[in-house]
Amino acid sequence: MNLIKTLTFIFVFILFFALENAYACSCINVPTIEESFAKSAAVFHGTVESVENVGNEVVAVFRVDKSWKGADNDLVRVKTDTTSCGIRFEEGDSHYLFLDQSG
């Protein structure tokens, strides 16, 4: 009976870590700010004006407070996904953003 409890514990332990790794976001090889700046299409500080859920994506409209690169308009639309790795935006929050360009 003790062997069954031990094997069950080991199985649950392995399963727990396997599931955690399957759903975790990866932060391996996090780039420096300089590397992120060089690779980004836009870098700015902005305030969230509105947030809209569109399917599996969230679209946030930012009012640009200060732009260092690529954000030439007063408003910028930012899309992210709704997975655990996506970013949560709320109206009125302000963020520094380093953005890739898609679409």
N, C-alpha and C positions, 0 to 999 in steps of 0.2 A: 504494500500500500504506500509506503514511503517513497518508493521508486516512481510510482505514478504521480504523486504530488510534485516530486522534483522535476520530472519530465514535463509536466503541465506548466510549472513555473518557467522552465527554460523556454518552452514553446511560446508562452504569452510574452515573455521578455523579448524574444527575437521578433515576434510579430509586432509588438509595440514599436520597436526601433525601425523595423522595415516600413511600417506605415508612416511614421514620423518623417523618415527620409523621403518617402514618395511624395509627400505633400509640402515639404519645407521649401522655402525660397533659398536660393543659393547666394551666398555672399563671398564666394571664393574669388580671390584676385580682385579685390575692390580697387578701382583706379584712384589715383590721386586727383585732387581738384584740377590741377593743370592738365592731366590726361583727359579728364572728363570735359573740360572746357574745349580742348583741341578737337575732340571727337563729336561734340554737340553741334547741332544745326542752329540751336538758339539757347541763350543763357539769359535769364532775367529774373527779377523779383516782381511778383504780382499778387493781386488780391482776387479771390474767387468772386465773380459776379453772379454766376448761375451754374447749376449742376443738373444734368439730365441723364437718365438711364436709357440707353438705346441698345436693346438686346443684351449681349454679353459685354457691352462696353459702357463706360461712363464718359460723358463729354462735359468738360468744365470750361467755362469761358472766364478768362483772366483779364483784368485790367492791368496793364503793364505799368508798374511804378518806376522801374529802372531797368534798362536793357544794356547788356554788355555785348551781345552778339545775336544777330538774326531776328530779334523781335522788333520789327520796324513799325508795327501798327499799335494803336492804343489798346486793342483787344486781340487776344490770342485764344484759339480753341485748342484744348488739350484733351486727347483721348487716352484712356487707360482701360484695362480689362477689369472684370469683376471677380477675378480669382483671388486667392489669398495673397498673391504677390502684387496685385494692383494697389494703387494708392487711393485712399479715401479723401475726397475733397468735400468741404462744406462751405456754403456761402459765407463770406466775410473773413475766412481764413486767409492768411498770406503765406507764400512759399517762395523759396529760391528754387528755380527749375533749370535743369540741364536737359534739353530735349533732343531726341532723335527726330528726324523728319520721315514721315511715311505718308504717302498719298497726297 
